[in-house]
Amino acid sequence: MKRLKIILTIIIATIALCSCTKTENNKTPGNDSKWHKNNNSSSPGNSSGEENGDESVSYNNGQVTVLVPTASDVLKEENETVSLDYSNASEGYIMISYKGSNEKVKLQITGNNNITYTYNMENDGYEVFPLTSQSGSYGIKVFENIQKDEYSTVFATSIDVNITNEFGPYLYPSKYVNFNSNTKCVELSKDFTKNAKDEIDVVTNAYNYIINNFEYDYDKAKNVQSGYIPNLDEIFSLKKGICFDYASLTACVLRVQGIPTRLEIGYVRDIYHAWISIYTQKSGWINGIIKFNGTSWELMDPTMASSSTSTKPEDFTADKSDYQTKYVY
């Protein structure tokens, strides 16, 4: 039986950070433990370095918190090719499984801010995707490749989401910050909490470790293919990577310490690259706390960073500084 296909040419908004060069062409950014809630479950993180200056106590008591995304089959839509489980969308994520045999499959998620995120999909069970446009309606489409840049729609739906955990998208693992309790850098994150009084100290410790133990991979930057996804264990073992790798690794080690961390993709003037922003209980969101300037990473002065804090994530279409965010994960 001949199936009606809607032929589309997808202009892939690849979240790609190949070489962090001044051109946008061929960009590529683009068994688990249970969630043990902190004692202060109403707020992310748990600063244990009290005002008495006791440096023997670690931030968050040196604990690791690995949140585990779950496809609960409570809220689900599917056909013969795609399964969408949005049972836990209130936590800020959905899970999608592609069950077909096509080697080139694209997923598009469009939130109520009309920003469309395009991902490459695998045929390997459920994958986790963050919902970063806050509560509202999300359009979800899956496409199979026909030839060259032509794609056919195989799944399309829209869901209404009420995100009750505003930090969920920035604490759970997902497509571009993918980890579990066995990921090598997860255990290492405990070291970053030693003698740390607050989130800024943890970020500083993580930053210092990475810049002193990792090197930028210029060969990889020149040759990385569109659709590249960071493999955190591989990056950790090789101790080298491109800016997308650095940002993903940093986001991982901070998230498992209960620090909401956004991996952000965008521009500084005409340079396409990545950085992270974190949420602290004291200051709210600190935008762009770790930045990549094209050849090296820089840690912002926390005092200066605090001057650009907000009580909620910034409007990603706003151009409030030289840093212009296009996508957030």
C-alpha positions as CSV (number, residue, x, y, z in Angstrom):
1,M,0.0,0.0,0.0
2,K,1.5,3.2,-1.1
3,R,1.9,5.6,1.8
4,L,1.4,9.3,1.3
5,K,4.6,11.2,2.2
6,I,5.0,14.9,2.8
7,I,8.3,15.8,1.3
8,L,10.3,18.4,3.2
9,T,13.6,19.9,2.8
10,I,14.8,20.4,6.3
11,I,17.1,23.3,6.9
12,I,18.9,21.8,9.8
13,A,19.5,24.1,12.7
14,T,22.3,21.9,13.7
15,I,23.5,22.8,17.1
16,A,26.9,22.2,15.8
17,L,30.1,23.3,17.2
18,C,32.7,21.8,14.9
19,S,35.6,24.1,15.1
20,C,34.2,27.2,16.8
21,T,35.3,29.2,13.8
22,K,33.9,32.4,12.4
23,T,31.7,30.6,9.9
24,E,28.4,28.9,10.5
25,N,28.8,26.3,7.8
26,N,28.9,22.6,8.9
27,K,28.4,23.5,12.6
28,T,28.1,20.6,15.1
29,P,27.7,21.2,18.8
30,G,25.7,19.4,17.3
31,N,21.8,0.5,35.8
32,D,21.6,4.2,37.1
33,S,21.4,5.4,40.7
34,K,18.1,6.7,42.0
35,W,17.5,10.3,42.8
36,H,18.6,10.9,46.4
37,K,17.1,14.3,47.2
38,N,19.1,16.8,49.2
39,N,17.9,17.6,52.7
40,N,16.8,21.0,51.3
41,S,14.7,19.5,48.6
42,S,13.0,22.8,47.8
43,S,16.2,24.3,46.3
44,P,18.9,22.8,44.0
45,G,22.2,22.1,45.6
46,N,22.9,22.3,49.3
47,S,25.7,24.6,50.5
48,S,27.4,22.9,53.4
49,G,30.2,25.3,54.0
50,E,28.6,27.3,56.8
51,E,29.3,30.9,57.7
52,N,31.6,29.6,60.5
53,G,34.2,29.0,57.8
54,D,34.6,25.3,58.5
55,E,36.7,24.2,55.5
56,S,36.5,20.5,56.4
57,V,32.9,20.3,55.2
58,S,32.2,20.0,51.5
59,Y,29.5,21.6,49.4
60,N,26.5,19.3,49.1
61,N,28.3,17.0,51.6
62,G,30.3,15.6,48.7
63,Q,27.3,13.6,47.5
64,V,26.5,12.8,43.9
65,T,22.9,13.1,42.6
66,V,22.3,11.4,39.3
67,L,18.7,11.9,38.1
68,V,17.3,9.1,36.0
69,P,14.9,9.9,33.2
70,T,12.0,7.4,33.0
71,A,9.6,6.4,30.3
72,S,6.6,5.6,32.5
73,D,4.1,4.8,29.8
74,V,1.5,7.0,31.5
75,L,1.3,9.7,28.8
76,K,2.4,8.3,25.4
77,E,1.8,8.7,21.7
78,E,3.2,6.3,19.1
79,N,2.9,4.8,15.7
80,E,4.7,2.0,14.0
81,T,7.9,4.1,13.6
82,V,8.1,6.4,16.7
83,S,7.2,6.3,20.4
84,L,6.9,9.5,22.4
85,D,6.7,9.2,26.2
86,Y,5.9,12.5,27.9
87,S,4.8,11.1,31.2
88,N,7.4,13.1,33.0
89,A,7.3,16.3,31.0
90,S,6.6,18.2,34.2
91,E,10.2,17.4,35.1
92,G,11.4,19.2,32.0
93,Y,12.1,16.4,29.6
94,I,10.5,14.0,27.1
95,M,11.7,10.6,25.8
96,I,11.4,9.5,22.1
97,S,12.3,6.2,20.5
98,Y,12.7,5.8,16.7
99,K,11.8,2.2,15.8
100,G,12.4,2.3,12.0
101,S,15.4,1.4,9.9
102,N,16.3,4.7,8.2
103,E,19.9,5.7,8.9
104,K,19.2,9.5,8.7
105,V,16.4,10.6,11.1
106,K,15.7,14.1,12.3
107,L,13.7,15.2,15.3
108,Q,12.3,18.8,15.6
109,I,11.0,20.2,18.9
110,T,9.3,23.7,18.8
111,G,8.3,25.4,22.0
112,N,5.9,28.3,22.6
113,N,8.8,30.7,22.0
114,N,8.9,29.4,18.4
115,I,12.5,28.3,18.6
116,T,13.0,25.0,16.8
117,Y,15.6,22.5,18.0
118,T,16.7,19.9,15.5
119,Y,18.4,16.7,16.5
120,N,19.8,13.6,14.8
121,M,18.1,10.5,16.2
122,E,19.5,7.0,16.7
123,N,17.8,3.7,16.5
124,D,18.8,2.6,20.0
125,G,15.8,2.8,22.3
126,Y,14.5,5.9,24.1
127,E,16.5,9.1,24.0
128,V,16.1,12.1,26.3
129,F,15.4,15.6,25.1
130,P,15.0,18.7,27.4
131,L,12.1,21.1,27.3
132,T,13.8,24.4,27.6
133,S,11.0,26.7,26.4
134,Q,9.2,26.5,29.8
135,S,5.5,25.5,30.1
136,G,3.2,25.7,27.1
137,S,2.6,23.9,23.9
138,Y,5.4,21.9,22.2
139,G,5.3,20.7,18.6
140,I,7.2,17.4,17.9
141,K,8.0,16.0,14.5
142,V,10.2,13.2,13.3
143,F,11.5,12.9,9.7
144,E,13.1,10.2,7.7
145,N,15.6,10.9,4.9
146,I,14.5,10.2,1.3
147,Q,17.4,11.5,-0.6
148,K,20.0,14.3,-0.1
149,D,18.3,17.0,2.0
150,E,14.7,15.7,1.4
151,Y,12.9,14.3,4.3
152,S,9.5,12.7,4.9
153,T,7.3,13.3,8.0
154,V,6.7,10.0,9.9
155,F,5.4,11.4,13.1
156,A,3.9,14.7,14.2
157,T,2.0,15.8,17.3
158,S,1.7,18.6,19.8
159,I,1.6,18.3,23.6
160,D,0.7,20.8,26.3
161,V,3.3,20.8,29.1
162,N,3.2,22.2,32.6
163,I,6.8,22.2,33.9
164,T,6.7,22.1,37.7
165,N,10.4,21.5,38.2
166,E,11.9,24.6,36.6
167,F,15.4,23.2,37.1
168,G,14.7,19.8,35.7
169,P,16.0,20.5,32.1
170,Y,19.3,21.6,33.6
171,L,19.8,18.8,36.1
172,Y,18.7,15.6,34.2
173,P,21.0,14.0,31.5
174,S,19.8,14.6,28.0
175,K,20.9,14.3,24.4
176,Y,23.9,16.6,24.5
177,V,24.8,16.2,28.2
178,N,24.4,12.5,28.4
179,F,25.5,10.7,31.6
180,N,24.6,8.0,34.1
181,S,25.9,6.9,37.4
182,N,28.7,4.9,35.7
183,T,30.0,7.9,33.6
184,K,33.7,8.4,34.6
185,C,33.5,12.1,35.4
186,V,30.5,11.7,37.7
187,E,32.6,10.3,40.6
188,L,35.3,12.8,40.0
189,S,32.8,15.6,40.6
190,K,33.1,14.9,44.4
191,D,36.6,16.3,44.3
192,F,35.2,19.7,43.2
193,T,33.2,20.0,46.4
194,K,36.1,19.7,48.8
195,N,36.4,22.9,50.9
196,A,33.8,24.5,48.6
197,K,31.5,26.9,50.5
198,D,29.1,27.5,47.6
199,E,28.3,26.8,44.0
200,I,30.8,29.3,42.7
201,D,33.6,27.4,44.5
202,V,32.5,24.2,42.9
203,V,32.5,25.8,39.5
204,T,35.9,27.3,40.1
205,N,37.3,23.9,41.2
206,A,35.8,22.1,38.1
207,Y,37.1,24.9,35.8
208,N,40.6,24.7,37.2
209,Y,40.7,20.9,36.9
210,I,39.6,21.0,33.3
211,I,41.9,23.7,32.1
212,N,44.9,22.0,33.8
213,N,44.2,18.5,32.6
214,F,42.5,18.8,29.2
215,E,43.7,20.3,25.9
216,Y,41.9,21.6,22.9
217,D,41.8,19.2,20.0
218,Y,42.5,21.2,16.9
219,D,42.5,18.2,14.6
220,K,39.1,17.2,15.8
221,A,37.8,20.7,15.4
222,K,38.9,20.7,11.8
223,N,37.4,17.3,10.9
224,V,34.4,16.8,13.2
225,Q,31.2,15.9,11.2
226,S,27.8,17.5,11.4
227,G,25.7,15.8,14.0
228,Y,28.6,15.1,16.4
229,I,27.5,14.2,19.9
230,P,30.0,14.4,22.9
231,N,30.9,11.0,24.4
232,L,31.8,12.0,28.0
233,D,33.7,8.8,28.8
234,E,35.8,9.1,25.7
235,I,36.5,12.8,26.3
236,F,37.5,12.1,29.9
237,S,39.8,9.3,28.9
238,L,41.5,11.3,26.1
239,K,41.7,14.5,28.2
240,K,41.1,16.5,25.1
241,G,38.2,17.8,23.0
242,I,36.5,20.7,21.2
243,C,34.5,23.4,22.9
244,F,31.3,21.4,22.7
245,D,33.0,18.6,24.6
246,Y,34.3,21.0,27.3
247,A,30.9,22.5,27.8
248,S,29.1,19.2,28.0
249,L,31.6,17.7,30.4
250,T,31.5,20.8,32.7
251,A,27.6,20.7,32.6
252,C,27.7,17.0,33.7
253,V,30.0,17.4,36.7
254,L,28.0,20.4,38.0
255,R,24.6,18.9,37.4
256,V,25.4,15.8,39.5
257,Q,26.3,18.2,42.3
258,G,22.8,19.6,42.2
259,I,23.8,22.8,40.4
260,P,21.4,23.6,37.6
261,T,23.6,24.1,34.6
262,R,22.6,25.2,31.1
263,L,24.8,24.3,28.1
264,E,24.3,27.2,25.7
265,I,25.1,27.6,22.1
266,G,25.3,30.9,20.3
267,Y,27.5,33.7,19.1
268,V,30.0,36.2,20.6
269,R,30.0,38.7,17.8
270,D,30.6,36.4,14.7
271,I,32.2,33.4,16.6
272,Y,29.9,30.4,17.0
273,H,30.7,28.5,20.2
274,A,29.4,27.2,23.6
275,W,29.4,28.3,27.2
276,I,27.5,27.4,30.4
277,S,25.4,29.3,32.8
278,I,24.6,28.1,36.4
279,Y,21.9,28.8,39.0
280,T,22.9,29.7,42.6
281,Q,20.6,29.9,45.5
282,K,22.1,33.3,46.4
283,S,22.1,35.0,43.0
284,G,19.8,33.1,40.7
285,W,21.0,32.5,37.2
286,I,24.5,33.6,36.4
287,N,24.7,33.9,32.7
288,G,27.8,32.8,30.9
289,I,29.9,31.9,33.9
290,I,32.3,29.8,31.8
291,K,33.0,31.0,28.2
292,F,35.0,29.8,25.3
293,N,36.6,32.7,23.2
294,G,37.6,30.6,20.2
295,T,40.9,29.3,21.5
296,S,40.7,29.2,25.3
297,W,38.3,29.1,28.2
298,E,37.7,31.9,30.6
299,L,36.1,31.9,34.1
300,M,34.1,35.1,34.7
301,D,34.8,37.1,37.8
302,P,31.9,36.0,40.0
303,T,31.4,39.6,41.0
304,M,30.9,40.7,37.4
305,A,28.8,37.6,36.7
306,S,26.5,38.5,39.6
307,S,25.8,41.8,38.0
308,S,24.1,40.1,35.1
309,T,22.0,37.6,37.2
310,S,18.3,37.2,36.7
311,T,15.6,35.5,38.7
312,K,14.8,33.2,35.7
313,P,16.6,32.1,32.5
314,E,17.1,35.0,30.1
315,D,15.0,35.6,27.0
316,F,17.1,33.7,24.5
317,T,16.2,36.1,21.7
318,A,17.5,39.1,23.6
319,D,20.9,40.5,22.8
320,K,21.9,41.9,26.2
321,S,25.7,41.7,25.6
322,D,28.2,40.4,23.2
323,Y,27.0,36.9,24.0
324,Q,23.9,36.0,22.0
325,T,22.3,32.7,22.9
326,K,20.6,30.7,20.2
327,Y,20.0,27.4,21.8
328,V,20.0,26.1,25.4
329,Y,20.2,22.5,26.7
